[in-house]
Amino acid sequence: MSKITGKTVVITGAASGLGRAWGLGFLKDGARVVAADINEEGLAVLQSEGAYTIKTDVADDQRVKAMLALALNKTGRVDVLFNNAGIGAFTRVEELAENEFEKVIAVHLFGTIYGMRAAIPIMREQKFGRIINTISRSAEFNGAGVSAYGSAKAAIWAATRSAAKEVSDVDILINSSVIGA
């Protein structure tokens, strides 16, 4: 029996890639998974394995609140929030399309903030919670074409560290998971 058995894990960006893999792994380990993504078709795999799924644009605060409300409605808890949703944007600053930078920031950074802002009160009431925010080596790498993505990941890193201090009075841990790109 795993320590995650029976816990509720909410994962954004769960329709593909690492989000899907983590969702399937948590399900295999006995967790109740709420899988969220803007791509409903991609969520079908997790739904077929027993996950609750919800179409969620994490750049929309109300949709993030609805995602966590679904978790509470279906399971009564939010033990883990995995802020993983993201989009790629690897464009030089002068070539960024109008609103491209802003969209990357909205999905990565605002999505993470909206998730933490909605989950922390739930976790405080439960007196337990874990939040994992996906960041990237691009937060510190200054390569060409990563201004939007790197800025978002660096901001998530800073917000994660601050939020972790803010919840140090209760059994809530907030950490970052670093991916390679």
C-alpha positions as CSV (number, residue, x, y, z in Angstrom):
1,M,0.0,0.0,0.0
2,S,1.4,3.3,-1.1
3,K,1.4,6.5,0.9
4,I,-0.6,8.1,-1.9
5,T,-3.4,5.4,-1.7
6,G,-6.7,7.1,-1.2
7,K,-5.3,10.6,-1.5
8,T,-6.8,13.0,-4.0
9,V,-4.3,14.3,-6.6
10,V,-5.3,17.1,-8.9
11,I,-3.1,17.5,-12.0
12,T,-3.2,20.3,-14.6
13,G,-1.8,19.7,-18.0
14,A,-2.8,16.0,-17.7
15,A,-3.9,15.2,-21.2
16,S,-0.4,14.4,-22.5
17,G,3.3,14.1,-21.7
18,L,4.5,14.2,-18.1
19,G,1.0,15.2,-16.8
20,R,-0.6,12.1,-18.3
21,A,2.3,9.9,-17.1
22,W,2.0,11.2,-13.6
23,G,-1.7,10.8,-13.6
24,L,-1.5,7.2,-14.7
25,G,1.2,6.5,-12.1
26,F,-0.8,8.0,-9.3
27,L,-3.9,6.0,-10.4
28,K,-1.7,2.8,-10.4
29,D,-0.6,3.7,-6.8
30,G,-4.2,4.0,-5.7
31,A,-4.7,7.7,-5.7
32,R,-8.0,9.4,-6.7
33,V,-7.0,11.6,-9.6
34,V,-8.6,14.7,-11.0
35,A,-7.1,15.3,-14.4
36,A,-7.5,18.7,-15.9
37,D,-6.5,20.0,-19.3
38,I,-7.8,22.2,-22.1
39,N,-7.6,19.1,-24.4
40,E,-10.6,17.0,-23.5
41,E,-9.8,14.3,-26.0
42,G,-6.4,13.8,-24.4
43,L,-8.0,13.3,-21.0
44,A,-9.9,10.2,-22.3
45,V,-7.0,7.9,-21.5
46,L,-7.0,9.0,-17.8
47,Q,-10.8,8.9,-17.6
48,S,-10.8,5.3,-18.9
49,E,-8.4,4.4,-16.1
50,G,-10.7,5.9,-13.4
51,A,-9.7,9.5,-13.2
52,Y,-12.2,12.3,-12.9
53,T,-11.6,14.7,-15.8
54,I,-12.4,18.3,-16.4
55,K,-11.7,20.7,-19.3
56,T,-9.8,23.5,-17.7
57,D,-8.0,26.5,-19.1
58,V,-5.7,27.3,-16.2
59,A,-5.4,30.9,-17.4
60,D,-9.0,31.4,-16.3
61,D,-9.3,31.8,-12.5
62,Q,-12.9,30.6,-12.5
63,R,-12.1,27.4,-14.4
64,V,-9.3,26.6,-11.9
65,K,-11.8,27.2,-9.0
66,A,-14.2,24.8,-10.8
67,M,-11.5,22.2,-11.1
68,L,-10.9,22.2,-7.4
69,A,-14.6,22.3,-6.6
70,L,-14.9,19.1,-8.7
71,A,-12.2,17.5,-6.7
72,L,-13.9,18.4,-3.4
73,N,-17.3,17.3,-4.8
74,K,-16.1,13.9,-6.0
75,T,-13.6,13.0,-3.2
76,G,-14.1,15.5,-0.4
77,R,-10.4,16.5,-0.4
78,V,-7.5,18.0,-2.3
79,D,-4.4,16.4,-0.9
80,V,-2.0,17.2,-3.8
81,L,-2.1,19.9,-6.5
82,F,0.3,19.3,-9.3
83,N,0.5,22.6,-11.3
84,N,1.9,21.2,-14.6
85,A,-0.1,22.9,-17.4
86,G,2.0,24.7,-19.9
87,I,2.5,25.8,-23.5
88,G,5.7,26.1,-25.5
89,A,6.8,29.4,-26.9
90,F,10.3,29.6,-28.2
91,T,10.4,32.8,-30.1
92,R,12.8,35.7,-30.1
93,V,11.5,38.8,-28.4
94,E,11.2,40.9,-31.6
95,E,9.4,38.0,-33.3
96,L,6.8,37.4,-30.6
97,A,3.3,37.7,-31.9
98,E,0.9,40.1,-30.2
99,N,-0.2,38.6,-26.9
100,E,2.1,35.6,-27.3
101,F,4.3,36.5,-24.3
102,E,1.2,37.3,-22.2
103,K,-0.4,34.0,-23.1
104,V,2.6,32.0,-22.0
105,I,2.7,34.0,-18.7
106,A,-1.0,33.5,-18.2
107,V,-0.9,29.7,-18.7
108,H,2.3,29.0,-16.7
109,L,2.4,31.7,-14.0
110,F,-1.2,32.8,-13.5
111,G,-2.3,29.1,-13.8
112,T,0.0,28.2,-11.0
113,I,-1.0,31.2,-8.9
114,Y,-4.7,30.6,-9.4
115,G,-4.2,26.9,-8.4
116,M,-2.3,27.7,-5.3
117,R,-4.6,30.5,-4.3
118,A,-7.6,28.2,-4.6
119,A,-6.0,25.1,-3.1
120,I,-4.2,26.6,0.0
121,P,-7.4,27.5,1.9
122,I,-8.8,23.9,1.3
123,M,-5.5,22.4,2.5
124,R,-5.4,24.7,5.5
125,E,-8.8,23.5,6.5
126,Q,-7.7,19.9,6.1
127,K,-4.4,20.7,7.9
128,F,-2.6,18.9,5.1
129,G,-1.6,19.4,1.6
130,R,1.2,19.2,-1.0
131,I,1.6,21.5,-4.0
132,I,4.1,20.7,-6.8
133,N,4.8,23.4,-9.4
134,T,6.5,22.4,-12.6
135,I,9.4,24.7,-13.5
136,S,12.3,24.3,-15.9
137,R,16.0,24.9,-16.3
138,S,14.8,27.7,-18.6
139,A,14.2,29.7,-15.4
140,E,17.9,30.3,-15.2
141,F,19.0,29.7,-18.8
142,N,19.3,32.7,-21.0
143,G,19.1,31.2,-24.4
144,A,17.7,32.9,-27.4
145,G,14.0,32.4,-27.9
146,V,13.0,31.6,-24.3
147,S,12.1,35.0,-22.9
148,A,8.4,34.2,-22.4
149,Y,8.9,30.6,-21.2
150,G,11.9,31.3,-19.1
151,S,10.3,34.4,-17.5
152,A,7.2,32.4,-16.6
153,K,9.3,29.5,-15.1
154,A,11.5,31.9,-13.1
155,A,8.4,33.7,-11.7
156,I,6.9,30.3,-10.7
157,W,10.1,29.5,-8.9
158,A,10.0,32.7,-7.0
159,A,6.3,32.4,-6.2
160,T,6.7,28.8,-5.1
161,R,9.4,29.8,-2.6
162,S,7.3,32.6,-1.2
163,A,4.2,30.5,-0.9
164,A,6.1,27.8,0.8
165,K,7.1,30.2,3.6
166,E,3.5,31.5,3.8
167,V,2.2,28.0,4.7
168,S,5.0,27.0,7.1
169,D,2.6,27.1,10.0
170,V,0.6,24.1,8.8
171,D,1.4,20.7,7.2
172,I,1.4,22.1,3.7
173,L,4.5,21.7,1.5
174,I,5.0,23.6,-1.7
175,N,7.8,22.6,-4.0
176,S,9.0,22.8,-7.5
177,S,9.6,19.9,-9.9
178,V,12.3,20.8,-12.5
179,I,12.0,19.5,-16.0
180,G,14.9,19.7,-18.4
181,A,13.7,22.2,-21.0
